[in-house]
Amino acid sequence: MSEAMAARSNPGDEAFGAAPHERPVPRISVAAYCEFPDTGAALQRAAADRRLSKAHLDIQLGGLQAAIDNFNGQVTPNLLIVETKLQGKAALEDIDRLAHVCDPATKVVVVGRHNDVELYRELMRRGVSEYLVAPLNPLNLIETISGLYVDRESQPIGRVVAFVGARGGAGASTLAHNVGWCVADRLKIHTTIIDFDLPFGTLGLDFNEEPTQTVADALAAPERLDDVLLDRVLVKVSDHLALFTAPTLLERGYDADASAYEAVIDAVRQMSPCVILDIPHSWTPWVRQTLLAADEIVIVASPCLGSLRNGKAFVDVLRQNRPNDAPPRLVINQLGVPKRPEIPVKEFASALGLDPSVLVSFEPQLFGGAANNGQMLVQMHPKSQAAESICRLAELITRRVPQENSQKGVLPFLSFLKRGKQA
């Protein structure tokens, strides 16, 4: 077994990564036939979700009868979603007629208006994959489709967290690298950091590493990337941390398309429970697609007007295109720069409609010293405010705390109960 696959068996990684219903649905064809407008609207919202981006969803009116008429003598899609306003025997008769025009490999989901247990049981006996009661919730619909095509017993895939700066120099790369280190070192979750700033990335510098192969090599031939090759090209910093560095060469061009970036991320998340993406401050098709497809997004901003304007633009695009996801996390960095006018945190957060996950003070000696030494902030000054903020952000992203902290957190509560009994 390769090191990459062995990483997945580590106890610290248990239950971490993308949940089964969060995994992208494979490239399938879906045809939906609705009776009511609210069902069609829910299907359209689901179709716009990032997890269904590879699936082709065709939505029609007419319900179950229209599906029977349209597919009489035609090839049926991978998944057929049909709505009926009938119930009981009448609904079952229509389902039996649909079965005569359906290919054996087609999965069928029936949407009804009645929470009828007997109808559900009869549909299951006839081979229907699922029965949903309208009105539909887009997230429940996505989870249903994912459950039909994603093997819950298969190897889990990693959770992808993308860091992007609201402006150049906001410190997104530094925070991404430090958070990745904290997730790996303190929370003991196998983590891979990918530096996608190909000409100017600092991942190798920050960890004092000079690899011979970089992420640019993978982007040039993503079809060759498997767990064996990844074992060779990733830089192993520790038992839980690996780096996929940028080449930082200006003599070559970098023109990989969005599908190459997607393929590299998919390959890495197959072997790493946590994947941290260091996204450059730019707006290209691959950047847009990568952000929209990430499981979680962290926007790093400094308290200035440029960050406010760009951050608002980021938030608007993400909210519009990720309606079923949580909003991005906001980190306000470089607070308290001497003699620099700053937008107050409360006003900054209000303008973006986000509460900051953490605030990071301007500590040039600490950040500069760590960068020059090729160390992380927590390694140099674990008790500093910046280090504590970074560790807190790592815990928020992973929804984990170090084991010793969780144990310590129980003791005051137990001692309180003890005092109460003595009283």
C-alpha positions as CSV (number, residue, x, y, z in Angstrom):
1,M,0.0,0.0,0.0
2,S,1.4,3.4,-1.0
3,E,2.0,6.2,1.6
4,A,-0.8,8.2,0.1
5,M,-3.4,5.4,0.6
6,A,-1.9,4.5,4.0
7,A,-2.6,8.1,5.1
8,R,-6.3,7.4,4.8
9,S,-6.1,4.7,7.5
10,N,-4.8,7.0,10.2
11,P,-7.2,7.2,13.2
12,G,-6.8,10.9,13.4
13,D,-8.5,11.2,10.0
14,E,-11.5,9.2,11.0
15,A,-14.8,10.7,9.8
16,F,-13.0,13.7,8.3
17,G,-13.3,14.8,4.7
18,A,-16.2,15.4,2.4
19,A,-19.4,13.7,3.6
20,P,-21.1,11.3,1.2
21,H,-23.8,13.8,0.2
22,E,-21.1,16.5,-0.4
23,R,-19.2,14.5,-3.0
24,P,-19.7,15.6,-6.6
25,V,-22.2,13.6,-8.6
26,P,-20.5,11.9,-11.6
27,R,-21.3,12.7,-15.2
28,I,-24.9,11.4,-15.6
29,S,-27.9,12.4,-17.6
30,V,-31.0,13.4,-15.6
31,A,-34.5,14.0,-16.9
32,A,-37.2,15.5,-14.6
33,Y,-40.9,15.8,-15.4
34,C,-42.8,18.1,-13.0
35,E,-46.5,18.6,-12.3
36,F,-46.1,21.8,-10.2
37,P,-44.0,25.0,-10.6
38,D,-42.5,24.8,-7.1
39,T,-41.0,21.4,-7.9
40,G,-39.5,22.7,-11.1
41,A,-38.0,25.7,-9.2
42,A,-36.4,23.4,-6.6
43,L,-34.9,21.2,-9.4
44,Q,-33.5,24.3,-11.1
45,R,-31.9,25.4,-7.8
46,A,-30.4,21.9,-7.4
47,A,-29.1,21.9,-10.9
48,A,-27.2,25.1,-10.3
49,D,-25.4,23.5,-7.3
50,R,-21.6,22.8,-7.6
51,R,-22.1,19.1,-6.7
52,L,-24.3,18.6,-9.8
53,S,-22.0,20.6,-12.1
54,K,-21.0,17.5,-14.0
55,A,-24.5,16.1,-14.4
56,H,-26.8,17.2,-17.3
57,L,-30.3,17.9,-15.9
58,D,-33.3,18.5,-18.3
59,I,-36.5,19.7,-16.7
60,Q,-39.9,19.4,-18.4
61,L,-43.5,19.9,-17.4
62,G,-46.2,17.3,-17.7
63,G,-45.4,15.0,-14.8
64,L,-45.3,11.2,-15.0
65,Q,-47.6,11.0,-18.0
66,A,-45.3,13.2,-20.1
67,A,-42.4,11.0,-19.2
68,I,-44.3,7.9,-20.4
69,D,-45.2,9.7,-23.7
70,N,-41.7,11.1,-24.3
71,F,-39.7,7.9,-23.7
72,N,-42.0,5.5,-25.5
73,G,-39.5,3.9,-27.9
74,Q,-36.7,6.2,-26.8
75,V,-33.5,5.6,-24.7
76,T,-34.1,6.7,-21.1
77,P,-31.4,8.7,-19.1
78,N,-29.4,7.5,-16.2
79,L,-31.8,9.1,-13.8
80,L,-35.5,9.8,-14.3
81,I,-37.3,12.1,-11.8
82,V,-41.1,12.1,-12.2
83,E,-43.8,13.9,-10.2
84,T,-47.3,12.6,-9.8
85,K,-50.4,14.2,-8.2
86,L,-52.0,10.8,-7.9
87,Q,-51.9,8.5,-5.0
88,G,-52.6,4.9,-4.1
89,K,-53.6,2.5,-6.9
90,A,-53.8,5.2,-9.6
91,A,-50.2,6.2,-9.0
92,L,-49.0,2.6,-9.0
93,E,-50.7,2.0,-12.3
94,D,-48.8,4.9,-13.9
95,I,-45.6,3.7,-12.5
96,D,-46.2,0.2,-14.0
97,R,-46.8,1.9,-17.4
98,L,-43.5,3.9,-17.0
99,A,-41.6,0.7,-16.3
100,H,-42.5,-0.6,-19.8
101,V,-40.7,2.4,-21.4
102,C,-37.7,2.6,-19.0
103,D,-34.3,1.0,-19.7
104,P,-33.2,-1.5,-17.0
105,A,-30.3,0.6,-16.0
106,T,-32.3,3.8,-15.5
107,K,-32.9,4.8,-11.8
108,V,-36.3,6.3,-11.0
109,V,-37.2,8.9,-8.3
110,V,-40.9,9.6,-7.8
111,V,-42.1,12.9,-6.3
112,G,-45.5,12.9,-4.8
113,R,-47.7,15.2,-2.7
114,H,-48.8,12.7,-0.1
115,N,-46.7,11.2,2.8
116,D,-48.1,7.7,2.1
117,V,-46.1,4.9,3.7
118,E,-48.0,2.2,1.9
119,L,-47.3,3.9,-1.5
120,Y,-43.6,4.2,-0.6
121,R,-43.4,0.5,0.2
122,E,-45.1,-0.5,-3.0
123,L,-42.9,1.8,-5.1
124,M,-39.8,0.2,-3.5
125,R,-41.1,-3.3,-4.3
126,R,-41.4,-2.1,-7.9
127,G,-37.7,-1.1,-8.0
128,V,-38.2,2.7,-7.6
129,S,-35.0,4.2,-6.1
130,E,-36.6,6.8,-3.9
131,Y,-40.0,8.5,-3.1
132,L,-39.8,12.2,-2.2
133,V,-42.7,14.2,-0.8
134,A,-43.1,17.7,-2.2
135,P,-42.3,20.6,-1.7
136,L,-38.7,19.6,-2.4
137,N,-35.7,21.0,-0.6
138,P,-32.8,21.5,-3.1
139,L,-30.2,20.1,-0.6
140,N,-32.3,17.0,0.1
141,L,-32.7,16.4,-3.6
142,I,-28.9,16.8,-4.1
143,E,-28.3,14.3,-1.2
144,T,-30.8,11.9,-2.8
145,I,-29.1,12.0,-6.2
146,S,-25.7,11.7,-4.6
147,G,-26.8,8.7,-2.5
148,L,-27.8,6.9,-5.7
149,Y,-24.5,7.4,-7.5
150,V,-21.9,7.7,-4.8
151,D,-20.8,4.5,-3.1
152,R,-20.9,5.2,0.7
153,E,-18.6,2.3,1.3
154,S,-16.0,3.6,-1.1
155,Q,-12.8,5.4,0.1
156,P,-13.7,8.9,1.3
157,I,-12.5,12.0,-0.5
158,G,-10.8,15.0,1.1
159,R,-12.4,18.3,2.0
160,V,-11.1,21.2,-0.1
161,V,-10.6,24.6,1.5
162,A,-9.6,27.4,-0.8
163,F,-7.8,30.5,0.5
164,V,-8.0,33.7,-1.6
165,G,-6.9,37.3,-0.9
166,A,-9.3,40.1,-1.4
167,R,-6.3,42.0,-2.7
168,G,-2.7,41.3,-3.5
169,G,-0.6,41.3,-0.4
170,A,-3.5,40.7,2.0
171,G,-1.6,37.6,3.4
172,A,-3.8,34.8,2.1
173,S,-0.8,32.6,1.2
174,T,0.8,33.0,4.6
175,L,-2.4,32.2,6.4
176,A,-3.1,29.2,4.1
177,H,0.3,27.7,4.8
178,N,0.1,28.3,8.5
179,V,-3.5,26.9,8.8
180,G,-2.5,23.9,6.8
181,W,0.4,23.3,9.2
182,C,-1.9,23.6,12.2
183,V,-4.4,21.2,10.8
184,A,-1.7,18.6,10.2
185,D,0.5,19.2,13.3
186,R,-2.0,20.1,16.0
187,L,-5.2,18.3,14.8
188,K,-3.3,15.3,13.4
189,I,-5.3,15.3,10.1
190,H,-3.3,14.4,6.9
191,T,-3.2,17.6,4.9
192,T,-1.9,18.6,1.5
193,I,-1.3,22.3,0.6
194,I,-1.3,23.1,-3.1
195,D,0.3,26.4,-4.2
196,F,-1.5,27.5,-7.4
197,D,0.4,30.7,-7.7
198,L,2.7,29.2,-10.3
199,P,5.1,32.0,-11.1
200,F,5.3,33.6,-7.7
201,G,4.2,31.0,-5.1
202,T,5.9,31.0,-1.7
203,L,4.9,27.6,-0.3
204,G,8.4,26.2,-0.9
205,L,10.0,29.3,0.7
206,D,7.7,29.2,3.8
207,F,8.7,25.6,4.5
208,N,12.3,25.9,3.3
209,E,11.8,23.3,0.6
210,E,13.1,23.1,-3.0
211,P,11.4,20.2,-4.8
212,T,12.5,19.1,-8.3
213,Q,8.9,18.5,-9.4
214,T,6.0,20.9,-8.9
215,V,2.3,21.3,-9.4
216,A,3.0,22.8,-12.9
217,D,4.3,19.3,-14.0
218,A,1.0,17.8,-12.8
219,L,-1.1,20.4,-14.6
220,A,0.8,19.7,-17.8
221,A,-0.2,16.0,-17.8
222,P,-3.1,15.6,-15.2
223,E,-4.1,12.3,-16.8
224,R,-0.9,10.7,-15.4
225,L,-1.5,11.8,-11.9
226,D,-2.3,8.9,-9.5
227,D,-1.5,8.0,-5.9
228,V,1.8,6.4,-6.9
229,L,3.0,9.5,-8.8
230,L,1.7,11.8,-6.1
231,D,3.8,9.9,-3.5
232,R,6.9,10.8,-5.6
233,V,6.1,14.5,-6.4
234,L,4.7,15.6,-3.1
235,V,7.1,17.0,-0.5
236,K,6.6,15.2,2.8
237,V,7.2,17.8,5.6
238,S,5.9,15.6,8.4
239,D,3.9,12.5,9.0
240,H,0.7,14.5,8.4
241,L,1.7,17.3,6.0
242,A,2.6,17.2,2.3
243,L,3.3,20.1,-0.1
244,F,2.5,20.5,-3.7
245,T,4.7,23.6,-4.5
246,A,4.7,26.1,-7.4
247,P,7.7,26.2,-9.8
248,T,8.2,30.0,-9.5
249,L,9.9,30.2,-12.8
250,L,9.3,33.2,-15.2
251,E,11.0,31.5,-18.2
252,R,8.0,29.4,-18.9
253,G,4.4,30.1,-19.6
254,Y,1.5,28.7,-17.5
255,D,-1.6,28.1,-19.7
256,A,-3.3,25.0,-18.3
257,D,-7.1,25.1,-18.6
258,A,-9.7,24.8,-15.8
259,S,-10.1,21.1,-16.4
260,A,-6.5,20.4,-15.6
261,Y,-6.8,22.2,-12.2
262,E,-9.9,20.2,-11.5
263,A,-8.2,17.0,-12.3
264,V,-5.2,17.8,-10.0
265,I,-7.5,18.7,-7.1
266,D,-9.6,15.5,-7.6
267,A,-6.4,13.4,-7.6
268,V,-5.0,15.0,-4.4
269,R,-8.3,14.8,-2.5
270,Q,-8.5,11.0,-3.2
271,M,-5.5,10.5,-0.9
272,S,-5.6,13.5,1.5
273,P,-8.4,14.1,4.0
274,C,-7.8,17.9,4.0
275,V,-6.7,19.8,0.9
276,I,-5.7,23.5,1.4
277,L,-5.6,25.5,-1.9
278,D,-3.5,28.7,-2.1
279,I,-5.3,30.6,-4.8
280,P,-3.5,33.6,-6.4
281,H,-5.2,37.0,-6.5
282,S,-6.5,36.9,-10.0
283,W,-9.7,36.2,-11.8
284,T,-9.4,33.7,-14.6
285,P,-11.8,30.8,-15.6
286,W,-9.8,28.3,-13.6
287,V,-9.8,30.5,-10.5
288,R,-13.5,31.1,-10.7
289,Q,-14.3,27.4,-11.2
290,T,-11.9,26.3,-8.4
291,L,-13.5,28.7,-5.9
292,L,-17.0,27.7,-6.9
293,A,-16.2,24.0,-6.5
294,A,-14.4,24.2,-3.2
295,D,-16.1,22.8,-0.1
296,E,-15.1,25.9,1.9
297,I,-13.7,29.3,1.0
298,V,-11.7,31.6,3.2
299,I,-11.4,35.3,2.0
300,V,-8.4,37.1,3.5
301,A,-8.8,40.9,3.6
302,S,-6.9,43.8,5.1
303,P,-9.0,46.6,6.6
304,C,-8.7,49.0,3.5
305,L,-11.0,50.2,0.8
306,G,-9.5,48.0,-1.9
307,S,-10.1,44.9,0.1
308,L,-13.6,46.0,1.0
309,R,-14.5,46.6,-2.7
310,N,-12.9,43.3,-3.9
311,G,-14.2,41.3,-1.0
312,K,-17.7,42.5,-1.6
313,A,-17.4,41.4,-5.3
314,F,-16.1,38.0,-4.2
315,V,-19.0,37.5,-1.7
316,D,-21.6,38.5,-4.2
317,V,-20.4,36.1,-6.9
318,L,-20.1,33.2,-4.4
319,R,-23.5,33.8,-2.9
320,Q,-25.1,33.9,-6.3
321,N,-23.4,30.8,-7.6
322,R,-23.3,28.7,-4.4
323,P,-26.9,29.2,-3.1
324,N,-26.9,25.9,-1.2
325,D,-23.5,26.4,0.5
326,A,-22.5,28.3,3.7
327,P,-21.1,31.8,3.0
328,P,-17.3,32.1,2.7
329,R,-15.3,32.7,5.9
330,L,-13.9,36.2,6.4
331,V,-10.5,36.8,7.9
332,I,-9.4,40.4,8.5
333,N,-5.6,40.4,8.5
334,Q,-2.9,43.0,9.2
335,L,-4.9,45.0,11.8
336,G,-3.1,47.9,13.4
337,V,-0.6,48.9,10.8
338,P,1.0,52.1,12.3
339,K,-0.1,55.4,10.7
340,R,-2.4,53.6,8.2
341,P,-6.1,54.7,8.2
342,E,-8.2,51.6,8.6
343,I,-11.9,50.8,8.1
344,P,-13.3,49.7,11.5
345,V,-13.9,45.9,11.7
346,K,-17.6,46.4,12.4
347,E,-18.1,48.5,9.4
348,F,-16.0,46.3,7.2
349,A,-17.9,43.2,8.2
350,S,-21.3,44.9,7.9
351,A,-20.5,46.0,4.3
352,L,-19.7,42.4,3.3
353,G,-22.5,40.8,5.4
354,L,-20.1,38.5,7.1
355,D,-18.9,38.1,10.7
356,P,-15.1,37.7,10.7
357,S,-14.0,34.2,11.7
358,V,-10.8,35.5,13.2
359,L,-8.9,38.8,13.4
360,V,-5.1,38.8,12.9
361,S,-3.0,41.7,14.1
362,F,-0.1,43.3,12.3
363,E,3.0,41.7,13.8
364,P,5.8,42.3,11.2
365,Q,8.7,41.0,13.4
366,L,6.8,37.7,14.0
367,F,5.7,37.2,10.4
368,G,9.0,38.3,8.9
369,G,11.0,36.2,11.2
370,A,9.0,33.1,10.5
371,A,9.2,33.7,6.7
372,N,13.0,34.2,6.8
373,N,13.5,31.1,9.0
374,G,11.2,28.8,6.9
375,Q,9.0,28.2,10.0
376,M,5.4,28.6,10.9
377,L,4.2,31.2,13.4
378,V,3.0,28.6,15.9
379,Q,6.5,27.0,15.8
380,M,8.2,30.3,16.6
381,H,5.8,32.0,19.0
382,P,2.9,29.7,19.9
383,K,1.5,32.1,22.5
384,S,1.3,35.1,20.2
385,Q,-2.1,36.5,19.2
386,A,-1.5,35.7,15.5
387,A,-0.6,32.1,16.2
388,E,-3.7,31.7,18.4
389,S,-5.9,33.2,15.7
390,I,-4.4,30.8,13.1
391,C,-5.0,27.8,15.3
392,R,-8.5,28.9,15.9
393,L,-9.2,29.2,12.2
394,A,-7.8,25.7,11.7
395,E,-10.3,24.4,14.3
396,L,-13.2,26.3,12.7
397,I,-12.4,24.9,9.2
398,T,-12.1,21.3,10.4
399,R,-14.6,21.5,13.2
400,R,-12.0,19.8,15.4
401,V,-10.0,20.7,18.5
402,P,-6.8,19.2,19.7
403,Q,-7.5,16.1,21.8
404,E,-5.8,17.6,24.9
405,N,-7.9,20.7,24.6
406,S,-11.2,18.8,24.4
407,Q,-10.1,16.8,27.5
408,K,-9.2,19.9,29.4
409,G,-12.5,21.5,28.5
410,V,-14.4,18.8,30.5
411,L,-12.5,19.3,33.8
412,P,-13.9,22.7,34.8
413,F,-17.4,21.4,34.1
414,L,-16.8,18.4,36.3
415,S,-15.3,20.4,39.1
416,F,-18.3,22.7,39.0
417,L,-20.6,19.7,39.4
418,K,-18.5,18.5,42.3
419,R,-18.7,21.9,44.0
420,G,-22.5,21.9,43.5
421,K,-22.8,18.5,45.2
422,Q,-20.7,19.6,48.1
423,A,-22.8,22.7,48.6
